[in-house]
């Protein structure tokens, strides 16, 4: 069975065993009428039928609604129909929707939802004025908590709403690890030295989060070195980003929304249920948009357990006792996805300069927020001491013998050699030592600070920042 057939089969089973049955039978007519009445718009019979269809999908209503949509056709109906198509588990219903879409668009994508979305997203945005409430009604049949993400929030969306797709789970259906149990390096006997970990250090507190565990949870909420952190792992786009969750005295409680934007995980905050961009660390739908909220992210080292504990012998690491039953074996989670270059959820772009899932070092700084840089990790392995700049920000990238990258601000210092371990030499002959958050000169004791960085799959980074500069 091919990767995409496995994915399609898994989604079909998921829908068949419960979620789509809720969609088909979980109607709440009072809520639907309330949503319709809130719309201070002139709705024709097709609009009203489409909203009601989102609330109670059955063949009889579908046939009637599709006839009305055909009679009153407008291209703004395409997005909601493709949304229904992406959730629908009924072959008969799917066939009727596809027939209308093909008739009205001239496209023959059949039941390939990714192709319909790709074509739609490469057209100018065109949605019905009540699309936010349509999306709320449709998805609350899966999880009632989804309603607030979209309801009456069309004016509070800073990304295209039709590019937000359900990722196949309910809110926090991939359960975050909150204040997880940690072990000393000595007690972490379950880990082999070649296991991949994501390492962070704050105020001398070094912690390792193994990929084999984090891939099952996609987020950890922890206090590291006295700092509250949410480490977000978007398995689909291949990036781990630790964010400081307190900003201007406000502590944001983040979770996994269940939705994606361009195959990148969307977070939510518990208080307002706003949707947040994982890559940017800012709200993109909901009442928190346009308030200048951008969480600070810190660097994360992707390396092996053996290398991390060599550098940080006092590190702690996630315990297998997570409170959840999973197969935490190395390489088990997302094995089929990670083993091919195919995507589970597509984006509006196809860029062949690198393979979709080739890892890049992804860089973006407050000093130049409109400029981004992606560097192929294969390139960095060949250039272990690499300097460049992003706008006004100079960067020094060091890649050690394990392939782990670290990024620093070199200021005016010109480094000429790096032993791919812990020692650098500058152009004046002075020796420097590498620490996670700084470089320290041996004689002068001068310090150069680290810069935030993360790795990502090329397609995922490019999807959010299509104008990014690429070095390969």
N, C-alpha and C positions, 0 to 999 in steps of 0.2 A: 504494500500500500504506500502510495507517495505521501510526502509531507502534507500537501494541501488536502489530499483525501482524508488523511488522519485528522486534520484540523476540522474539515467540514463534517466528518463523522462525529467528532467529539461535540461540536456545537449542536448538531442535530439531536444527539442523545440528550444533551443538556436541556434543550428546548422541549423535547418530547416528554421528558420525565417530570417536568414541573413548571418551568418558567413560562413556556408558551401556553400551557393549559391555564395559567393565571391570566395571561393576556386575553385568552379566548373567553374566559368565564368570569373574570373579576370585575364586571361592570359596576360602576357607581353612577347612576343616572343623575343624581342630585349634584355630585361634584362636576360632572360634565356640563350640566346646565349652568352651574355657577361660573365655570370657566368661560362658557360662551357669553353669558350676560355681562361679564367683566369687559369683554371686548367692545370698546366704543367704536365699532366699525360697522360698515354695511356689509353683512354677510349674505351671500346668495344660498340657495338650497344646497349646492354642492359643497360650499364651505362648512355649513352646519353638519352635513352628512360626514364630511371628512373628519371633523373633530369628534363626532360620536363614534365613528369607526375606530379611532385610536383607542377609545375606551372599551369597545366590545367588538372584537373582530370575529365575525362568523360569516359563513359563505353567503347567506341570504343578504345580510347588510352590505357585504362587500360588492356583490353583483349590482345592487341598486346604486350604491355610491359610485362605482366606477362608471355606470351609465350617466350619472349626473356630472361627474368630472369630465367625461368626454363631451357632454353637451355644453358645459361652461368652461371649456379647457383654457388654462393659462399655464405657462411654463413654471410658474411658482409652485405648482402641484407636484413637480418632479421630486423635490427634496423629501416631502413627507411620504410619498409613495416608495421611494428607495429606502427610507427609514423602516417602513412596514416590511418591505421585501427583505431587509437584513435580519428581521426578527422572526419572520413567518415560518412556521414549521409545517404548514399545510401545502401539499403539492397543488391541490386545486386552486387555493387562494393565490399561491405564487404564480401559477400559470395565468390567471386573470390579470394580475397586476403587470406581469411582464408583457402580455399582449397589448395592454393599453399604452405602456411606456414605449414599446417598439413602434406601435402605430403612430404615436404622437411625436416621437423624436427621430424616427428613422434609424435608430441604432438597434443592433442585434446582439446584445450582450447576454441574452437568455437569462439564466439564473446566477450569473457571475456578479455577485454584489460588489466585489472590489472594482470590477470594470465599470459598473454603473457609477460608483462613487468617484473613481478617477476622472471619468468624463465630466461628471457634474462639477467637481471641484476645479476643473480647468475652464469652466465657464464663469462669467461674471456672477456674483452672488445674486440670487433671485428667489426670495422666500415669501410666503404669504405673511400678512401682518400679524397673524396669530400663531406663527410657527413656534414661538416659545411655549405657549400653552398646549399646542398640539404635542410637542415633544415631551412636556411634563405629563400629560395625560397618557401618552403611549407608554412611557417608561415606568410610570408609577405602578403599572400592572405587574412589573417585575419586582420592584421594591418601592413601597410607598415613600421612602426617604428620597427617592429620585425626583419627586414632584418639585421640591423646593429649589433644586438646582436650576430649573428652567422657568417655573411659573412666573409670569409677568416680568421677565428679565431680558426681554429682547433689547431694550434700550441700555441694559447694563452688560452687554456682551462686547468684548474687545477682540474676539476671534469669530470667525464664521460659525454660526450655530450648526449649519449643515455639515461641518467638518468634525463635529463632536460625535463620536460613535460609542455605543455601548461595548465594553470590553469582555462581556460574558460572565460577570460576577456582580453580586449585590454590593452595597456599601460595606467596606471593610470585609468583603467576602474572602479576600486574601488577607488574613489577619495580621496587622502590624504587631511587632514585638515591642511592648511598652515596659520600660525599665526591666529589661531581660536579665536573667541570671548570668553571671560571668564566672569564669574559672581562671586560675593562675595558669601560666604556660606549662608548668610541671604537671598539673592535673588534667590538662587537655589531651589525654592519651588517644582520643578518637581521631585526632588530626594527624595526617601524614605531612612530612616536610614539603611535599610538592603541591599540596592543596592550595587553591587560590583563596586569598583573603583580601578584604578591604580594610586598610589600616588608617586610623586617625590618632592624632595626639594633640591634646589641649592642656596647657599649663602643666606639662609633665605627666599627664595621665594618658598612657598609650593603650589603645583598645583595638582588637581585631574582630572583624565580623566576616566569618567564612561565607564564601559564595554559596556553598552547598546548603547552608541554612537560610541565608537571606533571600535566595531565589524563591523559596516557598512563602515568604512573608512580605517582601518588597518594601518594607519600611521598618525601621527601628526608632523608637523614641527613648532617649537615654540622657543622662546627665554625665558629661565628660569633663573632667577638670573644673567642675563647678558651673559648667555652661550647659543649658538645655539645648539638646540637639534633636532634630528629626533627620535621620538618614534615609533618603528616598532612593529605592532601587527600581528603576524602570527596566525590567528584564527584556521587554520587547525592543527597547532602543539602546540597551547595553550600557546604561550609565548609573552610577551611584553618586548622589549629591548630598552631603551633610549640610543642613541649614541650621543656623541659630534661630530658634523659634520665638525669641523675645525681641521686639523691636519697639523702641520709644516707650518702654514700660508696659507694652501689651504682649501677653503671652498667647501665642496662637496654637491651638490644639489641632493638629493636622491628621488626616486619615486618607485612606484610599477610596476614591469616589466611585470606582467601577467604570469610569469613562476614559476615553482616549481622545487626544487631539493630534492628528497626524502621526498616529502610532506611538505617541508619547503619553505616558501616564498623567492623568489629571488628579491632583489632590483636592481635598475639601477641608474647610475649617469648621469645627463643630458649632461655633456660635452662630454664624451667619449662613452656613451651607453654601458659601461662595466656592466656585471652582477655581483652582490654582494651577498655573503652569509649573510642572516639575522642573523643566529646563531653566525657566527664568526666575522661579521663586516668587512669583507675584500673582495676584488674583486676576482672572481673565473673564469671569462671568459672575455677576452678583453685586451686592451693595458695597463691597470693598474695592471695586475698581476705581481708578482715577483718584486715589487717595495717597499716592506716593509710596505705597507699601511694596517694598522689595526686600526680601529676607537676605541676610548676608550668608554666603556659602563659604565653606572652608575646603582646603585641599584634601583629597583622599588618595592614598597610595594603593594601587593594585599590584600585589606582589604575592610571593609564596609564603606559607606559614613559616617555613624554615628560615627564610631571609628576614622576615619581620621579627621573629623572636630572637634572632641573632643580634639585630640592631636594638631591640627593646626587650631584654630578658625579664623585665618586671611587667611586661604587658599582661593584660587580661584578655580573655577571648570568650565568645558566646558559648554557653553550655548547651548541650543537647536537650536539656530539660527546659523546653520552651513553653510547656503547657499544651502543646499540640502534638498530634500523632502524624508524623510524616516520615518518609524514607529520606533521611538526610545524608545518604551516600554521596560521595563526590561524583559530580556529573549527572546525577539522576534527574533533578528538576530541569524542565525545559530541554531535555536532551534532544528531542526531535527538532525543536526550533533552533537550538544553537548549532546543530550538526549540518545545517544547510544554509544557503544564502537566500532562501525564499522567505517572504514576509507573511505573517499571519494577518496583519491589518496594513493596508497600503497607505500611501501618502499621495499628494497631488503631483509629486515629482518622480522622475526617473533620471538618475545621474550616474553615469557609468565610469566616471573617473576613478572610482574605487568600487570594490564589491560592496554590496549593501551593508554587510556586517563586519567589514574591515574596521578594526579599532583605530580611532584617532584620539589624540590629545586635544581636548576642546577647551578653548580659552576665550574669556570674555570678562572685561573689567569695568568697574564703575567709571574709571577715568575716560573711557571711550566706549560707551554703551552701544553705539551703533556699529561698532566694528567687531568682527569675530575672526578667529583663526582656528583652523583645524589642521593638525599635523599627523600624517600617517605614522603610526607607531613603528612600522618597519623602517621608515626613514630615520626616526630617532634612534633606533637600535644601531644604525650605521653611523650616526652622528651623536655620540653620547654627551658631548658638550656642544650645545647649540644656542645661539643668540639670535634674537630678532626683536621686533617691537610691534605692538598693536596700538596704533595712534601715538599718543604721547608716552605710553607705557613700555619701557624696555623690559625684555624678558630673558632669563637664562634658564634653559631646560637641561637638567642632568638626568641621564639614563644609566642606571647601574647594571651590573653584570646579570642580574635576574630579569632585566627588562622593565623594571619599575621606573616611572618618571617622577621627577620633582621639579617645581618651578620656583624661581626666586627673582627678586628685583636686583639687578647688578649695579644699578645707578651708573657711576662713571667707571667702575672697575672693569678691566679687560682681562678675562680669564683665558689662559692658554692651554691648560691641561687639567684632566680629571682622571683619577685612577679607577673610575667606575665603582668606587666603594665610598670612601669618606673624606678623601683629600683632594684639594684643588690647588693650583698654582696660578697666581696672577702675573701680568706682564712685568711687574716690578720684582718678581721672584718671591713674593710673600706667600706663605702657605696658609690655606684656609681649611677649616673643618666643617663637614656637613652635619647639620642637625635637621630634624623634620621641619622646624619653623624658622630656621635661620642658618646663615653661614657665618662662621666666626673666624676672624683673622688671628693667627697664632701669636704674632708679636704685638700688634696694635690693639688687639681685642675688639676691633671694629666689627659690627654686626650688620648683615644684610638680611632683610626679612623675606619670608616666603610669600608667594602669591597663590590665590585659589585656582584650582584646576580640577579637572575630572576627565575620565575617558568616556567615550561614547561610540556606538556604531555610527559609521559614516552616514547612513541613510537617515538615522534619527536626528542627528545634529543638523544635517542639511535641510531636513523637512521644516524645522523651526526657523533656521537661519539660511535661507536659500542663497543669500548674497555672500555667505562666508568665504573667506580666502582659504584655499587649500594648498598645503605643501606636501608633496609626496616624492 
